[in-house]
Each structure stands twice: as C-alpha cells, then as structure tokens.
C-alpha cells in the first residue's frame, strides 16, 4: 500500500491525540498537517504533548490547509458545528474525509453523498469507530426482528456536546429498517416530568446519560413476554476507537462512494 498522507482536524482533543499517535506510528500513514481552532502558523511539536512529532504544520483555516498541503485523507474529530463543513470542504479539494464527529443532520449527509457522486471520491462518516460498538449495533438489528419493544440507553462523559449520541441514533436507524413502527408502553402513559421517557424514535425510546468518569457506553434492551435481552458495549479508553479509524482510512482510499456507518465496510 502506498503512503497515505493525512490531515487531522482536532488534534488536541482526546480522540485527536489518539489519532495523532495512530497516524505517526503506522508505517503506511504520514501526518502532513493538523487543523486546530486555536494555534496557527506553528509546528505541532511546539504544542505541549506533541514534542516528538516533527515537521507537521498547524493551521486554523481549512481552506488554507488544503491548498498548501498535499493530502489524501482528512480525519475529522472536531465538533458537530465544524465537522460537516470540514468534510464538505475536503471533498471539494479532492481530499477524502474520514469523520468521527457526530451530530450530522440527514440533509448534511445527503449533501455529502451528492458531492461524493459528483467528485467520485470516497467519504466515511462513522458515529462510532469501535469495532465492538459496530457489532453491538449489528446484533441489535438482528434481535429487533424478534423483539419489538426496545429501549436504548447511551452513556457518555459530561463533555459530550450532542444528545442523543450518533451511535444511539445510528442504532435506532438500523433497528427501524427491520422493525415495524410500534408505540411502546401503556397507551395512556403520561410523563409527570417532561423527558422522563427519553427521546422518541419510531416508537423506541433513547435515553442519554452524561457523567464524569464515563467514556462511551451503550446498551440496547429488548423486552418480550417473560424475557428480556440486553446487548451492551463499553469503551474504557479512546484507544478502543483507533482500530476502526485505521480500517476507515485504508478503505476510503479504495472507494469512490459515501458511507455512513462503519458496519457498511466490515466483512
């Protein structure tokens, strides 16, 4: 495999730092630049925690970064506000995005799909890069064919900006594809405190927990007469996401289509 030249957006975040470690320690990857909201015109090695990373410029403007850098892939691990713009801009400069930022709207995903078709470039949006989380979603979809009553509980650290998580939404979408819409609970159910039953997605309920000490966790509960099933995944550190990032980068270089969800590229 030829060397893949990579830009990382959001290098100082917890996920971004793991991505820098991944790229700089993978033989066929080369980190050619990073995109940061604060530092500009310096080298990444000038920032605390990155002293061992040499010859990597820091940019604050994505247009300038893409114009001055010969890159193949943009790994975006930023915010729901910045991620969609970064992905669209990268595609318009011939760079393939691999995005772990969540919070994309359906309209934004459709727009990226259209750009990919126009440019004949690959793009991967992954609500969760952990292989185990992807399996959790696939297993949940399988179970939903037989268990119609479902509640999703996702639990994340208290710095997470969006709720529900992209993983929870993607799980619900995958389940809805094989499950007939069903309004769960008692038909006369009433919330005495608004939000007690969580968000409603096609009759399913999604509950978001935000607490310090958590990383990324989700359980999907299925109920039927006299039995329940719980499918759960836990990420205890952010290194757990890097195997999926590596697979996504390698895969996006071989394709010319838009992909939403890591499950679509795993055998």
SULJO-V806382 format. One record per pair of residues at least 24 apart in sequence whose ideal C-beta (glycine too) atoms are under 7 Angstrom apart, sorted by the first residue. I is the first residue (numbers start at 1). J is the second residue. D is the distance in whole Angstrom. If there is no record, write none. Layout:
i->I j->J d->D
i->I j->J d->D
This chain:
i->1 j->28 d->5
i->3 j->28 d->6
i->3 j->30 d->5
i->4 j->28 d->6
i->4 j->29 d->5
i->4 j->30 d->7
i->4 j->72 d->5
i->4 j->73 d->6
i->4 j->249 d->6
i->4 j->253 d->6
i->5 j->30 d->5
i->5 j->32 d->5
i->5 j->70 d->6
i->5 j->71 d->5
i->5 j->72 d->5
i->6 j->30 d->7
i->6 j->31 d->6
i->6 j->32 d->7
i->6 j->71 d->7
i->6 j->72 d->7
i->6 j->73 d->5
i->6 j->75 d->6
i->6 j->249 d->7
i->7 j->32 d->6
i->7 j->33 d->5
i->7 j->34 d->7
i->7 j->35 d->6
i->7 j->65 d->6
i->7 j->69 d->6
i->7 j->71 d->5
i->7 j->74 d->5
i->8 j->34 d->5
i->8 j->75 d->5
i->9 j->35 d->4
i->9 j->74 d->6
i->9 j->75 d->7
i->9 j->76 d->4
i->9 j->77 d->7
i->9 j->78 d->5
i->9 j->86 d->5
i->10 j->76 d->7
i->10 j->77 d->4
i->10 j->78 d->4
i->11 j->36 d->6
i->11 j->44 d->7
i->12 j->36 d->6
i->12 j->47 d->7
i->13 j->77 d->6
i->14 j->238 d->5
i->15 j->77 d->4
i->15 j->100 d->6
i->15 j->238 d->5
i->15 j->241 d->7
i->16 j->77 d->5
i->17 j->49 d->7
i->18 j->238 d->5
i->18 j->239 d->6
i->18 j->241 d->7
i->18 j->242 d->6
i->19 j->75 d->6
i->19 j->77 d->6
i->19 j->245 d->6
i->20 j->50 d->7
i->20 j->53 d->7
i->22 j->242 d->5
i->22 j->245 d->6
i->22 j->246 d->6
i->24 j->53 d->6
i->26 j->246 d->7
i->31 j->56 d->5
i->32 j->69 d->5
i->32 j->70 d->7
i->32 j->71 d->5
i->33 j->57 d->5
i->33 j->59 d->6
i->33 j->65 d->5
i->33 j->69 d->5
i->33 j->71 d->7
i->34 j->58 d->5
i->35 j->59 d->5
i->35 j->62 d->6
i->35 j->65 d->5
i->36 j->60 d->6
i->62 j->86 d->6
i->62 j->89 d->5
i->63 j->89 d->7
i->66 j->90 d->7
i->66 j->93 d->4
i->66 j->95 d->6
i->71 j->95 d->5
i->72 j->96 d->6
i->72 j->253 d->6
i->73 j->98 d->6
i->73 j->249 d->5
i->73 j->252 d->6
i->73 j->253 d->7
i->75 j->245 d->7
i->75 j->249 d->7
i->76 j->101 d->5
i->77 j->101 d->6
i->79 j->161 d->6
i->80 j->161 d->6
i->80 j->162 d->5
i->84 j->108 d->4
i->87 j->112 d->6
i->87 j->123 d->6
i->88 j->112 d->6
i->88 j->115 d->6
i->91 j->115 d->5
i->91 j->116 d->7
i->91 j->119 d->6
i->91 j->121 d->6
i->91 j->123 d->6
i->94 j->121 d->7
i->96 j->121 d->5
i->96 j->122 d->5
i->96 j->123 d->6
i->96 j->252 d->5
i->96 j->253 d->7
i->97 j->123 d->5
i->98 j->124 d->5
i->98 j->245 d->7
i->98 j->248 d->5
i->98 j->249 d->5
i->98 j->252 d->5
i->99 j->125 d->5
i->99 j->126 d->7
i->100 j->126 d->6
i->100 j->129 d->5
i->100 j->241 d->7
i->100 j->245 d->7
i->102 j->127 d->5
i->102 j->162 d->6
i->102 j->165 d->6
i->102 j->166 d->3
i->103 j->162 d->4
i->103 j->166 d->7
i->109 j->260 d->6
i->112 j->258 d->6
i->113 j->258 d->4
i->116 j->257 d->6
i->116 j->258 d->4
i->120 j->256 d->5
i->121 j->256 d->6
i->122 j->252 d->4
i->122 j->255 d->4
i->122 j->256 d->6
i->122 j->257 d->6
i->123 j->252 d->7
i->123 j->258 d->5
i->124 j->248 d->5
i->124 j->251 d->7
i->124 j->252 d->5
i->124 j->259 d->5
i->124 j->265 d->7
i->125 j->260 d->5
i->126 j->244 d->6
i->126 j->248 d->6
i->126 j->261 d->7
i->126 j->262 d->4
i->127 j->166 d->3
i->127 j->167 d->5
i->127 j->169 d->7
i->127 j->170 d->4
i->127 j->261 d->7
i->128 j->167 d->4
i->128 j->262 d->7
i->129 j->241 d->4
i->129 j->244 d->3
i->129 j->245 d->5
i->129 j->248 d->7
i->129 j->262 d->6
i->130 j->233 d->7
i->130 j->235 d->5
i->130 j->240 d->5
i->130 j->241 d->5
i->130 j->244 d->6
i->131 j->243 d->6
i->131 j->244 d->6
i->132 j->233 d->5
i->133 j->167 d->6
i->133 j->218 d->7
i->133 j->233 d->5
i->134 j->262 d->5
i->134 j->263 d->5
i->134 j->266 d->6
i->136 j->218 d->7
i->136 j->231 d->6
i->136 j->233 d->4
i->137 j->170 d->6
i->137 j->171 d->5
i->137 j->174 d->6
i->137 j->263 d->6
i->138 j->263 d->6
i->139 j->231 d->5
i->140 j->171 d->6
i->140 j->175 d->6
i->140 j->220 d->4
i->140 j->231 d->5
i->141 j->174 d->4
i->141 j->175 d->6
i->141 j->178 d->6
i->143 j->222 d->5
i->143 j->229 d->6
i->143 j->231 d->7
i->144 j->175 d->4
i->144 j->178 d->6
i->144 j->179 d->5
i->145 j->178 d->5
i->147 j->222 d->4
i->147 j->223 d->7
i->147 j->224 d->5
i->147 j->229 d->6
i->148 j->179 d->6
i->148 j->182 d->5
i->149 j->184 d->5
i->149 j->222 d->7
i->149 j->223 d->5
i->149 j->224 d->7
i->150 j->175 d->6
i->150 j->204 d->5
i->150 j->220 d->6
i->150 j->221 d->7
i->150 j->222 d->6
i->151 j->204 d->7
i->151 j->205 d->5
i->151 j->207 d->7
i->151 j->221 d->5
i->152 j->204 d->7
i->152 j->206 d->5
i->152 j->207 d->7
i->152 j->218 d->7
i->152 j->220 d->5
i->153 j->207 d->5
i->153 j->209 d->7
i->153 j->218 d->7
i->153 j->219 d->5
i->154 j->208 d->6
i->154 j->218 d->4
i->155 j->209 d->4
i->155 j->214 d->5
i->155 j->217 d->4
i->155 j->218 d->7
i->156 j->210 d->6
i->156 j->214 d->6
i->156 j->216 d->6
i->157 j->212 d->7
i->157 j->214 d->5
i->157 j->215 d->6
i->158 j->210 d->5
i->158 j->211 d->6
i->158 j->212 d->5
i->160 j->210 d->6
i->163 j->208 d->4
i->164 j->199 d->6
i->164 j->206 d->5
i->164 j->208 d->5
i->165 j->208 d->7
i->167 j->218 d->6
i->168 j->206 d->5
i->168 j->218 d->6
i->170 j->261 d->6
i->171 j->220 d->6
i->172 j->201 d->4
i->172 j->202 d->7
i->172 j->204 d->6
i->172 j->206 d->6
i->175 j->204 d->7
i->176 j->202 d->4
